[in-house]
């Protein structure tokens, strides 16, 4: 077993090492570490002295550094930093000044100083750089996911619109099928009605000059008026049937008299039209003569100069 005493102060470095037995250089650390009782007592005294020196100097203390985890495979009783705790030669004291400056800023409350390459700020910087990279990657992934979501939303809206259009067309086709099914039995009746109506229209056109024209004023509703007209037409139909079933000879004589009356009425109508035209001509002549007579009377009353001035007005 070895007992080491190591102390570093700012600017001046003194390193002492007392060893009992044969010294061994270049011991490689492997396995667990077990400190000796002598070394623990020396470390306690060293921590007390360092804390008193720091309080006297008034320098702010840093928080206690975490203890390094022991590596698996180090032999028991081996020192934590064998290369650093070896006896220092006078030639190497000048080279160890920067290391002592670093060790001066490290807290010795744990009983040993940390290695200068074990810096938490480096790990912190690496962690920050890794978090920044991960943040950028996460942001890019989020943007990609949002773009994909927008594309999918547009596709869903388009498909929804197409579905609604197809559904509307389907409902319209079903409605048309129902209309066709309900109107097919009426197609034959409609064709028959059109043929009958065409024949009726042709008969009306041929007998239009003989049919009387009269305007009807419907005071009541159309349905009531049509019902009354239907009843009147039924009565007239009965009368016509009774007349046709009567004496045919009397009917023939009456037809002759009716024809003679018709011819006489036509002659009288022609004469009346001629006399009426003659009366119109006579009335127009009378009006003209009265106007001329009135004009002559007014000219005599006004005088020739006044009439000439009125009728021959110079612009």
C-alpha positions in Angstrom: 0.0 0.0 0.0 1.1 3.6 -0.7 0.5 6.8 1.2 0.5 10.0 -1.0 0.2 13.7 0.0 -0.6 16.1 -2.9 -1.3 19.9 -2.6 -1.4 22.7 -5.2 -1.7 26.4 -4.6 -2.0 29.4 -7.1 1.3 30.3 -8.6 3.5 27.9 -6.5 3.2 24.1 -6.8 4.7 21.7 -4.3 4.1 18.0 -4.6 5.4 15.6 -2.1 5.2 11.8 -2.2 6.3 9.4 0.5 6.3 5.8 -0.4 7.2 2.7 1.7 8.6 -0.3 -0.1 9.3 -0.5 -3.8 7.9 2.2 -6.1 6.0 1.2 -9.2 5.5 3.5 -12.1 2.8 3.4 -14.8 0.2 1.5 -12.8 -2.9 1.1 -15.1 -6.3 1.6 -13.4 -8.6 -1.3 -13.7 -11.3 -2.7 -11.4 -12.8 -1.0 -8.3 -11.0 1.5 -6.1 -10.7 1.1 -2.3 -9.0 3.9 -0.4 -6.8 3.2 2.6 -7.6 4.6 6.0 -4.3 6.6 6.1 -5.2 8.3 2.8 -8.7 9.1 4.0 -7.4 10.8 7.1 -4.9 12.7 5.0 -7.6 13.8 2.6 -9.8 15.1 5.5 -6.9 17.2 6.9 -6.1 18.4 3.4 -9.8 19.4 2.8 -9.9 21.3 6.2 -6.7 23.2 5.4 -7.9 24.1 1.9 -11.2 25.3 3.2 -9.5 27.5 5.8 -7.2 28.9 3.1 -10.0 29.7 0.8 -12.0 31.5 3.6 -8.9 33.5 4.5 -8.4 34.5 0.8 -12.1 35.4 0.4 -12.4 33.6 -3.0 -15.9 32.3 -3.8 -16.2 28.5 -3.7 -17.6 26.5 -6.5 -20.1 23.7 -5.7 -18.8 20.3 -4.9 -17.9 18.4 -8.0 -19.5 15.0 -8.5 -17.5 12.0 -7.6 -16.3 10.0 -10.6 -17.7 6.6 -10.9 -15.1 3.9 -10.4 -14.3 1.9 -13.5 -14.9 -1.8 -13.6 -11.8 -3.9 -13.4 -9.5 -1.7 -11.4 -7.6 -3.4 -8.6 -8.4 -2.7 -5.0 -6.2 -0.3 -3.2 -5.0 1.4 -6.4 -4.9 5.2 -6.3 -7.5 7.2 -8.3 -4.9 9.2 -10.4 -1.6 7.3 -10.1 0.1 9.3 -12.8 -0.8 12.6 -11.2 0.1 11.6 -7.6 3.6 10.3 -8.4 6.6 12.2 -7.0 7.3 15.3 -9.0 10.9 16.0 -10.1 12.2 19.6 -9.9 12.4 19.6 -13.7 8.7 18.7 -14.1 7.5 21.3 -11.5 7.8 24.1 -14.1 5.6 22.1 -16.5 2.9 21.4 -13.8 2.2 25.1 -13.1 -0.8 25.4 -15.4 -2.2 22.2 -14.0 -1.8 23.6 -10.5 -3.7 26.8 -11.5 -6.5 24.6 -12.8 -6.5 22.6 -9.6 -6.6 25.8 -7.5 -10.0 26.5 -8.9 -11.3 23.0 -8.1 -13.0 22.2 -4.8 -11.1 19.7 -2.7 -14.1 18.9 -0.5 -14.4 15.4 -2.0 -10.8 14.5 -1.0 -9.3 14.6 -4.5 -9.1 17.0 -7.4 -10.8 16.3 -10.8 -8.8 15.8 -13.9 -8.4 18.9 -16.0 -9.9 17.2 -19.1 -13.1 16.4 -17.1 -14.9 19.6 -17.9 -18.7 19.9 -17.5 -18.9 22.9 -19.8 -17.8 20.7 -22.8 -20.5 18.1 -22.0 -23.0 21.0 -21.7 -21.9 22.4 -25.0 -22.2 19.0 -26.7 -25.7 18.5 -25.1 -26.8 22.0 -26.3 -25.5 21.3 -29.9 -27.3 17.9 -29.9 -30.5 19.5 -28.6 -30.3 22.2 -31.3 -29.8 19.6 -34.0 -32.7 17.5 -32.6 -34.8 20.7 -32.4 -34.1 21.5 -36.1 -34.9 17.9 -37.1 -38.1 18.0 -35.0 -39.2 21.3 -36.6 -38.5 20.0 -40.1 -40.5 16.8 -39.3 -43.3 18.9 -37.9 -43.4 21.0 -41.0 -43.4 17.9 -43.2 -46.2 16.4 -41.1 -48.2 19.6 -41.4 -47.7 19.7 -45.2 -48.8 16.1 -45.5 -51.8 16.8 -43.3 -52.8 19.8 -45.5 -52.5 17.6 -48.7 -54.6 14.9 -47.1 -57.2 17.4 -46.0 -57.5 18.8 -49.5 -57.8 15.2 -50.9 -60.5 14.5 -48.3 -62.4 17.6 -49.2 -62.2 16.8 -52.9 -63.4 13.2 -52.3 -66.2 14.5 -50.1 -67.3 16.9 -52.8 -67.3 14.1 -55.4 -69.3 11.8 -53.0 -71.9 14.5 -52.5 -72.2 15.1 -56.2 -72.6 11.4 -56.9 -75.2 11.1 -54.1 -77.1 14.0 -55.6 -77.1 12.5 -59.1 -78.2 9.1 -57.6 -81.2 10.7 -55.9 -82.1 12.6 -59.1 -81.9 9.3 -61.1 -84.1 7.5 -58.5 -86.7 10.4 -58.7 -86.7 10.2 -62.5 -87.2 6.5 -62.4 -90.2 6.9 -60.0 -91.7 9.6 -62.3 -91.2 7.3 -65.4 -92.8 4.4 -63.6 -95.8 6.5 -62.5 -96.3 8.2 -65.9 -95.9 5.2 -68.3 -99.6 4.1 -67.9 -100.7 7.6 -68.7 -98.7 7.8 -72.0 -101.4 5.8 -73.9 -104.2 7.9 -72.6 -102.2 11.1 -73.5 -101.7 9.9 -77.1 -105.4 9.1 -77.5 -106.3 12.5 -76.0 -104.0 14.3 -78.5 -105.5 12.5 -81.4 -109.1 13.4 -80.3 -108.1 17.0 -79.6 -106.5 17.3 -83.1 -109.8 16.1 -84.7 -111.8 18.5 -82.6 -109.6 21.4 -83.5 -109.9 20.6 -87.2 -113.7 20.5 -86.8 -113.7 23.8 -85.0 -111.5 25.4 -87.7 -113.9 24.2 -90.5 -117.0 25.6 -88.7 -115.5 28.7 -87.2 -117.3 31.2 -89.5 -120.7 29.7 -88.5 -120.1 29.5 -84.7 -121.2 32.5 -82.6 -118.6 34.2 -80.5 -119.5 35.5 -77.0 -117.5 36.6 -74.1 -118.3 35.2 -70.7 -117.8 36.9 -67.4 -117.3 34.5 -64.6 -118.5 36.1 -61.4 -118.1 32.9 -59.3 -115.3 30.4 -59.3 -114.4 28.6 -62.5 -115.4 25.2 -61.1 -118.9 26.4 -60.2 -119.3 28.1 -63.6 -118.2 25.0 -65.5 -120.6 22.8 -63.5 -123.5 25.1 -64.4 -122.4 25.2 -68.0 -122.3 21.4 -68.1 -125.9 21.2 -66.7 -127.1 23.7 -69.3 -125.4 21.8 -72.1 -127.0 18.6 -70.9 -130.5 20.2 -71.1 -129.8 21.6 -74.6 -128.7 18.1 -75.7 -132.0 16.7 -74.4 -133.9 19.3 -76.4 -132.0 18.6 -79.6 -132.7 14.9 -79.2 -136.4 15.6 -78.8 -136.4 17.8 -81.9 -134.6 15.1 -83.9 -137.1 12.4 -82.9 -140.1 14.6 -84.0 -141.8 14.8 -87.4 -139.2 14.8 -90.2 -141.6 16.5 -92.7 -142.2 19.4 -90.4 -138.5 19.6 -89.9 -137.8 19.7 -93.6 -140.4 22.5 -94.1 -138.9 24.5 -91.3 -135.5 24.0 -92.8 -136.7 25.4 -96.1 -138.2 28.4 -94.4 -135.0 28.9 -92.4 -133.0 28.8 -95.6 -135.3 31.4 -97.2 -135.1 33.6 -94.2 -131.3 33.2 -94.2 -131.1 34.3 -97.9 -133.5 37.2 -97.3 -131.4 38.3 -94.3 -128.3 38.2 -96.4 -129.9 40.4 -99.1 -131.1 42.8 -96.5 -127.6 42.9 -95.0 -126.1 43.7 -98.4 -128.6 46.5 -98.9 -128.0 47.9 -95.5 -124.3 47.9 -96.0 -124.7 49.8 -99.3 -127.1 52.4 -97.8 -124.8 52.8 -94.8 -121.8 53.6 -97.1 -124.0 56.1 -99.0 -125.0 57.7 -95.7 -121.3 58.0 -94.7 -120.5 59.8 -98.0 -123.4 62.2 -97.6 -122.4 63.0 -94.0 -118.8 63.7 -95.1 -120.1 66.1 -97.9 -122.3 67.9 -95.4 -119.5 68.3 -93.0 -117.3 69.7 -95.7 -119.9 72.2 -96.9 -120.6 73.4 -93.4 -116.8 74.0 -92.8 -116.5 76.0 -96.0 -119.6 78.1 -95.2 -118.2 78.8 -91.7 -114.8 79.8 -93.1 -116.4 82.2 -95.6 -118.5 83.8 -92.9 -115.4 84.3 -90.7 -113.4 85.8 -93.6 -116.2 88.3 -94.3 -116.2 89.2 -90.6 -112.5 89.7 -90.3 -111.8 91.3 -93.6 -109.4 90.5 -96.5 -106.3 92.1 -95.0 -106.7 90.3 -91.7 -107.3 87.0 -93.4 -104.4 87.5 -95.7 -102.2 88.3 -92.8 -103.3 85.2 -90.9 -103.1 82.7 -93.8 -100.0 84.2 -95.5 -97.7 84.7 -92.4 -94.2 85.6 -93.4 -91.5 84.1 -91.3 
